[in-house]
Amino acid sequence: MTIDLDRIRKDTPSLAEYAHLIASGASIMPDPVLSAVTDHLALEARLGGYEAHHEAAAELDGVYSTVADFVGAKPQEIALVENATVAWCLAFYSLELNKGDRVLTCQSEYAANYVAFLQRAKRDGIIIDVIPNDEFGAIDVTAAEEMISDRTALIAITWIPTNGGLVNPAAAMGDIAQRHKIPYLLDACQAVGQMPVSVSELKCDFLSATGRKFLRGPRGTGFLYVKESLIETIEPVMIDYFSAPWVSKDQYKLRNDARRFENWENAYALRAGLGAAVKYASDIGIDNIQARAWQLADSLRAKVMDIPGSEIKDLGSVQCAIVSFTIEGLDPPTVVTALRKQKIHIGSSDPDSTRLDAESRNLPVMLRAAPHYYNTEDELDRLVEALQTLKNK
Ligand SMILES: Cc1ncc(COP(=O)(O)O)c(C=O)c1O
């Protein structure tokens, strides 16, 4: 493993003071990301917004290639948007789904996606099919294939759920989607930035992601990947005259790239920050990032298990950098607040963020910690000692 931890930690001065252990919520930006954002804002303050955009156009346009390279896509297959939910919804709501069409999804589907399914079930009469889990709690791929019917019009799953270490078999689901010629929408929000992502290996048609989590970008950034061959077949649910120029009095013409899902006005400073974040991760190397973050998470699981009354809630035979757990007698939101006072940052996860999974496992509110490659074993120990003290109170 070739990670220069000293340099990485120096790039993020806040790490000297706080134990940031919540990359699954919002991780901590390194200096180059912060500078990219503030430099562009300063340029806007000096030149004016439009002039700053003009001045930085090449760099800002380059963000498409940077993001595309990171996930093995082409620049024209990327739309830059404000978060993962917007990215996902733009794809989902743009798909023509009619009464009786079936959507195949998973037990660990994220709340925002599932309520969108429910809305289209109510509005358009689609039917939601939920794939059962295998013996380890991941998507049962064999069952998934058996559930496909001639009415299955979409496969939409979450790769890594918001509530734990589970890594669903996203590429195997891509194989199924491709074999049955069914559009495949993958929520990769918690995956991008903590593990390699290749849209060709995943065989997905759409992929949604956010900037602020494992990518270490600024809040309010995200992107949507749309497979090139599909772009021109999809009329976005919402258009403006950037995505669809008004070419004659009674006509508009949709752009022929994924930016038909964008609109005219954007937070260019944040976009510059997203580009810097992706470059920063690429420089470190996504394999290095994964190896260190996942090893720290394994280590945290082992340390938490030593606290009497603790229970690790993560599913799956392969587990990522999100660690969900409970400790008997401790109320997660109260713990999060108490830890914050000690400059230790973790989060909690509510059952309604993954209601199907939560109800099937009878999950309470859980604690959720997510170490990233910039963390240290000492920080894990700080967290575990603090939890132990709260438990003994
Ligand atoms: C699995 C998953 N999908 C989607 C989202 C939504 O991301 P965003 O808040 O950027 O819209 C989250 C956020 O926690 C998530 O965990």
The ligand as a Tripos MOL2 file, in Angstrom:
@<TRIPOS>MOLECULE
LIG
   16    16     1     0     0
SMALL
NO_CHARGES

@<TRIPOS>ATOM
      1 C1        -27.3080    5.0690   -0.7710 C.3       1 LIG1
      2 C2        -27.6020    6.5250   -0.9150 C.ar      1 LIG1
      3 N1        -28.1780    6.9710   -2.0330 N.ar      1 LIG1
      4 C3        -28.4580    8.2580   -2.2210 C.ar      1 LIG1
      5 C4        -28.1860    9.1920   -1.2520 C.ar      1 LIG1
      6 C5        -28.5500   10.6170   -1.4850 C.3       1 LIG1
      7 O1        -27.4320   11.4070   -1.7120 O.3       1 LIG1
      8 P1        -27.5690   12.9910   -1.7570 P.3       1 LIG1
      9 O2        -27.8390   13.4110   -0.3340 O.co2     1 LIG1
     10 O3        -26.2740   13.4940   -2.2950 O.co2     1 LIG1
     11 O4        -28.7200   13.3170   -2.6290 O.co2     1 LIG1
     12 C6        -27.5810    8.7820   -0.0500 C.ar      1 LIG1
     13 C7        -27.2860    9.7550    1.0110 C.2       1 LIG1
     14 O5        -27.0110    9.4290    2.1330 O.2       1 LIG1
     15 C8        -27.2810    7.4170    0.1120 C.ar      1 LIG1
     16 O6        -26.7030    6.9680    1.2340 O.3       1 LIG1
@<TRIPOS>BOND
     1     1     2 1
     2     2     3 ar
     3     2    15 ar
     4     3     4 ar
     5     4     5 ar
     6     5     6 1
     7     5    12 ar
     8     6     7 1
     9     7     8 1
    10     8     9 2
    11     8    10 1
    12     8    11 1
    13    12    13 1
    14    12    15 ar
    15    13    14 2
    16    15    16 1
@<TRIPOS>SUBSTRUCTURE
     1 LIG1         1 GROUP 0 **** ****
